[in-house]
Amino acid sequence: MPFRVAVKDPLPVFRRGVVAVLSHAGFDTDEPRDLMAWVDDQPRGTVALVVLTVLDTDDWDLLKELSHARDRMFVVAVLEEVSADAYVRALTAGAVSAMPRNATAAIVLDTFHAAIRGTSLVPLDVIRSLLPPSPAVPPPDGNPSEGKPYGLSETERRWLRELSTGLTVGRLAEQEHYSERVMFRLLRELYNRLGARTRTEALMHAQERGLL
């Protein structure tokens, strides 16, 4: 499936830096002056992804317009100020993901690949800020395995901590010397024990239970 990427930011150095990172990763990347015209020019069947820095009201309006422009359109919002409110506002406006403007090349690529998969990397601090205060949650059976809070090994708790930093499953698998398929299976079993269906839910439950 063909992908085309557009990068929109008022700073040429930042814009070209993102273009260089994505181009080096093999993606066809442009710096169009008119984003809407660029979107309209993309042939049907092409997945269009826009990396858009949102700094003012016009940028937020453009984010909303782009998000509803066509099928197979994904927008990653680049945020000058990283906060829970900014992330929620970006996702509500239609972005599939968001990242800080001072993101490293690795974070840019991780955010980009997550957006393509239809997932979103959300910083742990943002997740924490969205959680209501709550008392410690007791284990489901009231009797966790000895030495394993909530039935999780220290290795599994370390996996959760590393995932909470934005580490991808692929990189975790490489680090732990598993295939990506096996790593996904192990994490799915781990999520099930936490009563979660997704990575984000698992991290939220782990945070509530003091496992991170």
Beta strands, then each sheet from edge to edge (+ up, - down):
strand 1: 3-8
strand 2: 28-30
strand 3: 47-54
strand 4: 73-79
strand 5: 97-100
sheet 1: 2+ 1+ 3+ 4+ 5+
end
